[in-house]
Amino acid sequence: MRLDAVAYASKREGTNCFFVEPEIWQLLDGCNEILFPRGVAVLPEIHEQYFMQKKVEAHGYYTYDFQLPMLTLNALYFGSSLYLKNWLLVCPRKQFTTLDTHDGIGVVDARYLMSDEDLLATRRKCFETNPGTYELYEKFGVHMDLDRFDTYQINCTYYSACGNDDKKYFIARALQFFAPGIPQVYYVGLWGGKNDFELCNKTGVHRDINRHYYPLSEIDSVSASPLVKKILALMRFRNTHPAFDGEFHLLPSDEHSLRILRKNGAEYAYLFVDFTSFSCDIAYSEDGGERHFPCSF
């Protein structure tokens, strides 16, 4: 049971009325007392710096990994995996991972997991990659200072944030599926959707750039694309291979690459990514041997 924006639910005079303790825990515990006997888990939805996710984890609740999207973009844009690897080491294990949501890509969630300079540079690079997105903010009267944290989200599809590049986008999804937690894939991201400027201009809502309406005919068309076929195959692999029911290991690698091992007894799945060449390899156990997932485009 997702509790949307639940950090605003606890109010007390003299506070900022956001994530007020201990009231927030009394609220979550009260919900859990009702839901747990019915086989329903509580999932607090909170957009804020990672230390709040860690607090939620410490109290035994699921949380969302809203940090992963910007950290992954930073690695894809600038070729360094250091920030991303640090997060994979310390992130909550009882979490739902995301790259995109109905609102877009969270920015402030990744603060303090990289320097402010590098986080702002990552946001700036996203707008440079998608200049039309930045222009929409100006058109709708939202002035954004690219040198300050004056907006907490980027309204942009994740595929467009990756430069509409199939290889980079596949790498981002592979990282999400190998990261600790349960992957959640937004429907526009599932079909590799680009920014929908037509819808956004029609409605005057800048978040609609990431809320494309898919008629059935278009779903049939995009589902036949090599990218979407590969993403769907990777999802089936993630959902069925026994290695993902086991342990997460971040293996040693240089500052431009990343190596992840998911292991469950003799079963394993291995991911290697090079952020300079954007090469990717997925190896896994099957019937006592080793096979490789097709990652090339």
Number of C-alpha atoms within 10 A of each C-alpha: 12 12 14 13 13 18 22 14 16 18 16 12 6 6 9 11 14 16 20 16 13 9 15 18 15 12 14 18 16 11 15 18 11 12 14 12 9 9 7 11 15 20 20 20 19 23 23 19 17 24 12 16 25 17 13 22 17 12 11 11 19 22 25 24 30 28 27 26 24 25 28 23 24 24 24 22 20 15 17 21 22 18 18 22 23 14 18 17 14 10 21 22 19 18 21 20 24 22 28 25 21 17 17 22 26 23 24 22 25 24 19 12 17 18 12 16 10 15 22 19 17 22 23 17 17 24 18 14 17 18 12 13 23 20 14 20 16 11 13 12 9 13 14 13 10 13 12 10 16 11 14 13 17 22 25 30 30 28 24 20 28 22 16 18 13 17 16 21 23 23 24 22 21 22 21 23 22 21 26 23 22 20 21 17 19 19 16 21 22 19 23 24 20 20 25 19 16 12 18 18 15 10 11 14 13 24 19 23 25 30 24 18 12 14 8 8 8 12 12 11 10 17 17 13 12 11 20 18 14 19 21 14 14 19 17 11 16 19 15 11 16 18 22 24 16 13 13 21 17 16 13 11 16 11 15 17 22 23 19 22 22 22 20 16 10 10 20 21 26 19 21 20 22 22 21 14 10 13 15 21 17 18 16 20 18 14 7 8 8 12 13 13 16 13 16 11 9
